[in-house]
Amino acid sequence: MHTRVGSADSHLIGYRADVDGLRAVAVVSVIAFHLSRSWLPGGYLGVDIFFVLSGYLITLILWREALKGQFSILRFYERRIRRIMPALLLLLFFTTIAAIALLLPADLIGYGKSMLATLGFVANIYFWRDTDYFSRAAEAKPLLHVWSLGVEEQFYIVFPLLIAAFARFWPRATFPAIVLLTLVSLAANYLALRIGGASPAFFLLPTRAWELGAGAMVALLPLSLTPRGAVAKLLGAIGAVAVLVGIISPLQTYGSVPVALPVVVGAMFLIAAGQVQLSPINRLIATRPLAFVGLISYSLYLWHWPFIVFSQYYLVRDLNVGEMAIAVAGMTICAIVSWRYVERPFRSRAMSVRTVCLAAAAGAGALAVVAAVLIWSNGLPGRMSGEAAAINAAVGTNYRCPVQNYLRMGQSRACVLNLPSRNPADAKVVLLGNSHAQMYAPVWESILAEQGLTGLLVPANGCLPTVSVNISRECIDVAAGNLSELGKLSNAKTIILGLTWAHAEDGLVDANGKPVDNRDDAELARGLDDLIGRLRGFGKKVVLIGPIAYPGWDLPSELSRDLAFGWSSEKPTYLPAAEFQRQYGAIVQHFETRRDIGFARPDTVLCDASKCNYVLDGRSMFADASHIAEAELFRFRSIFTEALATQR
């Protein structure tokens, strides 16, 4: 049965049911993770398994064609179009209808942009700049999952030519060359994580290529090294354990070592164990039910995420078990229909290349026009109430440093703020801290420009800027590295500190990694006092940005949807002033009494005598659960200017 309806290109390399079984493991893991992260905490690593499988299968095909002198780059891309585009365009057609019906203006604009990126196979780059894959905001983006297609198609722009060139001129050097390139990409991933680049490490090709390269290594493994007999059985067993452990309980304890490493190695072992003769584990995953799920895995992967996103988007909550079952049934039916009536016919040689290419071009062109209209029309705001649209306008609008403004600084990175020379040594003011410093960057840049000052943002996202205490031992290393670099910037006379003050979310550790009691923010206060003392020891003046009350839930997205869909909401849109005082009163008073620093209090902008507002003038002050919307930063200008003036 499966030989006749096997995977794409199985006629070129021979069908392996165990490979489809491994695909099934990958796609089921991803779906389980997206339905509930508590079920399979590492289920998202199923995508990494897909990368290994893709690298293996494509390399095997390319290598065999190249050795026979039959390689054609046009034929390769024809196969990719047949494999990818028809099912993808079908999905985009239906998701666009659902998006127009359901998504609020800001989300519909984002959908249009993501669809253009998807059609250009640069969705990974778009989502790198747009969102955090693991954030709640990501759960309102119906096309987030197609970032992986961007990685694969970018990889296959150059890789086929590389394989063809090596096959013709240096066939014996091919395997070591691929090993070397794979290790270089793995090193790039490691280094990106080391400098706080978790998002680019996740989304971008240079830091993901090692996973496709891992599959390519198995495909190019010399015959003499191909495992057989007892060795194959052992590798299959080890590979299965590595994959299962990775998706059930991913390892998070090795600093900058990629969490996907065990799963990738496990997938390599499983593929290699079935190269000559299926090991017992390979025979197990080659059973017909798993193999069939593997056959429909591409369509199932495409359909699963929109089903989950649109359901949760409308309900404004997570799905219950019954709703999950309905969603799984729906996505499975759509996947089977897509595989049977779209994937298979378009892969068939009975359908001419001309027909396939014209259909793909026409479909992509039409969808691109629709996407442009959605963006140009500002998300068709007339579909929704003005109140919902006004709140929704803040979604995802917190400041992020543009890629072109990043520059290297020591072992980390920085972002220019009114710094035409792009030389850190020329900065006179440095904004230091995590995302709660970065979110204020536009208003600070405006203030600096007005006063003729050059500036630099030095982010430590996910960490505090303090070096004596922090949320982890790794964060202390990051903070210490940033502090060391600041000490070298002789022109930087003023340091502005911004941070997430909430102590309930993250425990603190000392320089030895030992947990400390941060009751009443006493240790955080000591840590900031220590940092301020070190900065003043460098001859720097210090401005400290105080705490704000923030919702802790994705207010602009959820509140606007509650309003649009008529749901009653009991989520708080303010924090009682007394509660803010209870949480932060002691530490605020501590720093207000210091006369050697400038202390800016953004809470005075959001709070009145009775409450700290998350919504003002019918607009959300927040872009998500905790970050100020960029359009509302003007409200903080005067208090920041005043605090800076005290240190001039």
N, C-alpha and C positions, 0 to 999 in steps of 0.2 A: 504493500500500500504506500508506504512513505517514500519509496524510491521514485514512484511516479509523480508524487506531488511534493517533492522535497523542497528544501530551501533554495533560495535564489542561487544560481550558478552551480547547483549540485551536479548538473550534467558535465561540468568541467572538472570537478575534483572528486566526485563520488560522494554519495550522501552518507552522513553520519548522524544517526538518530540521537546519539549521546550529546552531540553538539546542540541539537534542538532541545534536548532535555535540560542542558545547562542554560540555554536561553529561557526556558520555562522557569527555572529557579530564579534567574535574574529578574524577569518581569513580575513574577508573583511577589518577590521580595520588595520591589519598588512599590507595587500597588499596596501591599500590606503596610509599608511605612507611611505612605500618603494617606491611607485611611485612618491610621492611628499610630503615632510614633512610638507609643509604648509597646506595641505588639512586636515589632522588629526594629530596635533602635538603630541597627546598621543596615536596614533594608535598602536605603538609598544607594548603597554600594553595589546594588544590582546593575547600575549604570556602568560601573567600572568593569563588571564582568562582560557586559555588552562590548565595551571598548576592546577588551582582550580578544573576544571572539571575532570581532570585526577585523582587528589587525591580523589575526590568524588566517581567516578565510580569504580575505582580499590578497594578502601576501602570497598564500598558496597558489591562488589563481594567477596572479601576476608573474610569479617566479616560473611556473610551469610554462606559461605562454612565452615568456622572455627566452627561456632556454631553448624552446622549439622555434624561435624566430617568428612567432605569431603575435607578438605584442603590438597592440594598436591603441594609442591613447584615446582616439575617437570611439573605438569599440568599448573601451573601459568606461568612458563617460556615458555612453549609451546605456550600458548596464546599470550604472548608478541612477540615471534618470528613470529607467524602468522600475528600479527597486524602490526609490525614494519618493518621487514626485506624485504619482497618481493617488496613492493613499493619503499623502500629506495634503494635497489640494482638496480632496474630498473632506477631510477633517476640517480644513480651514473654511470651507464653504459653510458647513453646519455650525461651527463655532462662531462665525461672524454673524449668522442669523441670531444665535443665542445671545451674543454680546450686545447687539443692537437692542434686543428686547430687554435685557437685564442690567447691563453695566451702566453705572452712573457716569456723568461726563468725564471726570478726570480719569476714571478707570477705562473708559472707552477710548480716550485719546491714547492712553498707554497701550491698550490692545492694538490700536492701529499702528503704532510705532513698532510694537513687537511683531506684528504680522509682516510689516515691511522687512524687518530684520530677519524673520524666518525665511521669507522668500529669497532673500539674499544670502542665506546661510551664514549670517553673522549674529544669530540670536544669542550666542554665548557672550559676545562682546557687549551687546545691548544690555543683557541682564546683569553682566558684571558691573556696569555703571548704574543700573537702575535699582537693584535690590539685593538683599541677602537671601540666598536660597532657603535658609532655615528660619527666616523670620515669619511672623504672622502676616505681614503685608504680602509676602510671596504667595500666600494661599488665595489671593484674589486675582492672580494673573493666569488666565487660562492657557497661555502658550509657554509658560515657564519651562516645561519639560523638554521643549524642542531645542534647548541650548545644546544638548548632546549631539544633535544633528549638525549643528554649526561646527563643533569640534571635529567630527568625523569628516565632513566635506572639506574643511580647510586642510586637514591632514592629507586628503587624497588629491589635493591640487599638485603637490610636488612629489609625494611618495612614489607614485607609479613611474615617473620619469627616473627617479633615483634607482629603483629596482631594475628598470630596463637598462640603465647605463652600467650598473654593476654587473648584470648578467652578461652584457656584451664585452666589457673591457676588463673587469676584475672579479670574475665569478667566485674565486676562492676567498676574496676579501669581503664578500657580502655579509656573511654572518658576523664576523667581528666588527664590521662597520655598523651594523644595526645594533649590536650589543652596546657599542660605544655611544651611539646617538641616544639610545634608550637611557643609559646611565646619565648622560648629560641632561636630558629632560627631567629625570628623577632628581638630580642635583638642583636643577632650577626650581622644582617644586619645593624642595627642602629649604632653599635659600629664601624663596618668597614667603614661606611660613615663618622663617626666622626674623624677617624684617616687618612682620605684621601684615603681609599681603595674602591673607587667607582667601579673600574673595577672588583676586586674579588667579591664585593657585588652583582654585576650584573650577573656574569658568574657562580659562584661556588655553589655547593649544600648546604653547611651549611647555607649560607645566602639566599638561595632560597627555602629551604624545608618548610618554614612557609606557602608558598602559596599552596603547595600540602597538607600540614597539615590543611590549612583552609578548603579545600574540604573534607578532611577526617573527620573533626569535624562535618560537615553537615551530612555526611553519618552515623556517630555514634550518632547523636543527639537523646537523649532518646525520646521515643514516647510521653511522657507527655509534652515535650518541643517543639514538632513539631508544627509549626504555622498552624492555620486553620482559615477559615472564614475571618472576617474583618482584623485580624492580618496578615494573609497571603497576602491579598490584599495590605495592607499598606507596608509590607516588599517588595513585588514585585515592587511597585511604587518607594520606596526609592532606591531599588537595581538598577532599570533601570536608575534613575537619576544619581546615583553615577557612574555607568559604562559610561553613555553618557558624563557626565561632565569630567570624567577622560580621555577619549580618545579624546574629542574635545578640552579641555583646561586643561591639567594636572597641578596639583598644584605643584609649585616649591618654595614655600615661607616658608617652615617649616624646613629649615636646613637639619638635618640628618634623618628626618622622611621619610621612603621610599615613593617615589612618587606613587607607585603601590597600596598603602594601600586602598584608596577609591574604586578603581576598584575591588580589591580582596574582600573587604567587600560587595560591590555591587553584585558581582557574587555569593557570599555565600547566600545573601538574595534572589536572584532570584532562585537559586536552591532549597532553603528551602521553598520558596513560592509555589513551585509546587510539594512538597513531597506528600501531601495528595490529593489535588485537585488543578488543575491549576488556578492560579489567572488570572485576565484579561490581565495583562502584559505577563504572561507565555503563555496564549492562542495566543496572538499576535505574539510572537516569534516562536510559534509552527506551523505557517502557512507552507503550503507545499513548496513554493519556498525557504524560509529560511531553513527549515528542510533538503531539498535536498542539499543545499550548505553545511550544516553541515555534511551531510553524506559523501561528497567528500572532506571535509575540510583537512584531513590529506594529501591526494595526492595534493590538491590545495596548501597547505602550502609548501610541498616539491618542487613543480614545479615553484612557483611564483618567487622566488628570482633568480634562475639561468636565467630565461627569462629576468628579468630586468638587471642583472649584465652583461650577455654576450652582450646584446643590447647596453648598455651604454659603455661597454669596447671597443667594435668595433667602435662605433661612436665617442668616446672620448668626450662625452657631455651628458647632461640629455636628456631624451626623450621628444619630443613634444606630444601634446594631441593625435594626430593621431597615433603616434608610441606607445603610452601607450595603446590605444584601441586595436591595433594589438597584443601587448604583452599580454593583458588580455584575448583576444580571444584564443591565443595560449596556455597559461597556463591552461585555463579552459578546452579546448579540451583534453589536455594531462592528466589533473586531472580526467576527466570523464572516459577516456580510462583506466587509471591506476586503478581507483576504480572498474570499471566494469569487467575488464579482468585480474586484478592482485590481488587487495585487496580481493574482494569477493570470488574468487575461492580458494585462499590460506587459508582464514578463514573457509571455508566450511569443515565439518567433512568428506566429501566425499574424500578429499585429505588426505592421511595418514600422520601421524607424521613423519615417516621415509622419505617420499618424501619431505615434507616441510623442514626438518632439513638438508637433503643432498643437496637440491637445495640452501638453504641459505648458507651452509658451502662452497659449490663449488663456488657460486657467490662471496662471501666475499673473499675467498682465491684468486680467479683470479684477483679481483680488487686490493687486497693488493699487489700482484706481480706487477701489472701495476704501482701502486703508487710508489713502491720501485724503479722501472726502471726510472720513471720520476725524482725522487730525485737523484738517482745514476748518471744519465746522465746529471746532472746540467740543467735540463729543456729543453733538446733537442735544444741547441743554434743554430744548423745548419739550423733551419727553418727560422731564421730571419737574417736581415742584421747585420753586426758587430757593426755598429754605434748605432742602436736601442738597441742591447743587452748590449753594454757598458753603456749606460744611464740607462737602466732598472735594471742593477745589483745593483744599489743603493737603490731600492725600499724597504722601511721598515727596513733599516739597522741601524737606530739610536739606541743607546745603551739603554737597559732596564736592571735594576738590576735583576740578576738571583734570583729565589725564595730562593735558599739555602743561599744567601748572605744577606737576610733581617734579621733584628733583632729588638726587641722592644726597644724603647727609650722613657721613660716617657709615655705620652699619645699618642705618635706618633710612627713612625718607622724610621729606618735608614738602610743603606746598607754598608757593609764592603768594604773598599778599602785598600788592603794590610794590613789587620788587623787579623793576625792568631788567636789571643786570642778571637776574637768575643766579646770583652768587650769594650763598648764605652769609658770607662774611660781610656783605653790605647791609644786612638787615639791622635796623635799629630797635625794632620791637618784635618780640616772639610770642605767639599765642601757643601755649603748651598745654596738652591734656588729651582727654579722650574725645569721643563723639560729642560730649556736652561742652567741649571747647570749640570743636569744629563747627557746630551748628550756628555759632555766633559769628563765624568768620566774615560773612559779607558786611555786616554792620561795622565790625572792627576795621575791615579794609577801607570802607568809606571814611571812617574817622581818620585813619592814618593818611589817606590821600588828601583829605582836607587840611591836615596839619603838616603836610610835606614830609611824612615819615615813611620809611620802607619797612616792610614786615614779612614775617615768615610764620607759617603754621607748622608746628611739629606735633603730629598726632601720635597717640599711643592707644589706638582704638581697642576697646575691650579691657583696658588697664587703667589704673590711676597713675598720675605723674610722680607719686611719692616713692622714695627709695628705701625708707626704713620699714614701711609696711605697705602691703599692696594686696590684691585679690589672689595672687599666686606667686610662686617663686620665679616663674618665667617672666611675669610682669615686672618684678623687681629688677631683673636683668635688663629688660627693655627700658625701664625708667632710668636706670643707672647709665645706660648707654646714651640716652638722650641728654641727661644732665651733663655727662662728660663733654658731649659735643657743644652744648650751650656755653660751657666754660671756655671754649676756644673762640667764641664769637665776641671779639673785643668791642665791636661797634654796637652790639645789642645791649642797650642800657636798661631796657624795660622788659620784664617777663610778665605776661598775662596768663594766669592759671585758671583753667576751667576743668570741671570734672563732674562725674555722677556722684552725688552726695549720699544717696539712699544707702543706708547701712544694712537694711533688712534683707536685701537681695543677695549680697555677696559677703561671706565671711572674709576676714583679713588674716594675713600671715605676716610674720616678721621676716627679716633678711635670711633666716635659716629655714624658712618654709614652715615654721611652727605656728599653728593657729593662735590668734590673740583675741582677747575679750574686748570687743569694740562697743561695749555698753555705753549709751549716751554719746556715741561718737568720740569717746575720749581718745582712743588710739588713732583715729583718723585725724583729729585735731593735732595730736603730737606728731603724726607723720607729716602733716602740712607745715607745722612749725619747723620741723627739721628741714624740710625742703626749702622753705623760705630762708632759713638761716644759711643753708648752703649757697643759695642764689645770691643772697646779700654778701656772702663771703667772696663771691666772684665779682662783687662791685655792681650787682644788678639791683634795680628797683623792681618792686613786685606789686602787681594788681591781682587780686583774688576775686573771682566771680562766685558769688554765693549760691546757695541751693534754690531750686524752684520746686513747686508742687507739680507733679505731672500725673496723668490719668492711670498709667499702668495697663491700659487696654487701648486697642487701636481706635481711638475716638473718632477721627474724621471719617474713616471707612465704615465702621459699624454704626455710628449714630446717623450718618447720611442714609445708609441702607434701611435702618429702622424707620426713618421718616419717609423714604421713598416707597417702601413696601407695606407701610401701615402697621408695623409691629410696635407694640408697646415696649419701651425700654426702661429698665430700672437701674441701668448703669449710671454712676455718678458723673455729673458734668462739672463738679467743683469739689474742692476739699475744704472742710470747715477750717477757718483761720486758727481756731483753737488746736486743731489736730496738727496743722503745720507748725505751730508754736511748740507743741509737745515733741514733735519729731526733731525739729532743728533749732529750737530756741536757744539751747545752751551753747551749741557750737557757733551760731550766728553771733551771740553776745560776746563769745570769746574773741572772735576776729574783729568785731566792731570796736573793741577796746584797744586793739593794737593801732598805734599811731604811726608805725613805720611802714605800713603798706596801704595801698588803695584797696578799698573793699566795696565792690559793686553788688548791690542787692536786687537781682531781677524779680524777687518775690514781691517787691513793692509795686511792680508794674501789674502783676497778675492778681494780687490780693487786695481786698479792702478790709474793713473792720470785721466782717463776718465770714468771708469765704475767699478762697483762692480759685479764680475762675479758669476753666479750660476752654470756655467759649466766651468771646466778647464781640459785641456788635453783630451778632448773628454769624460769626466766623470762628472756625476752630483755630485756637492758638497753636495747636500741635499738628505735626505732619504724620505722626504715628502714635505710639504709646508713650513716648517721652521726649521727642525732639521738637523744638520750636519750628513752625512753618516759616519759610524764608520771607514770605510776604508780610509777616507780623514782626519782623526784627526791628523795624523802625521804632517800635514802642520802647526799645531798650537803649536807644541812642544817647539820650541825655544822661542816664545814670552811668553809662560806660564812659562818656566824655568827661564827666565830673570825676570819676574814679581815676582816670588816666591823668587828669590835671593835677591831682594831689601828688603825683610822682614825677612831675616835670621840673 
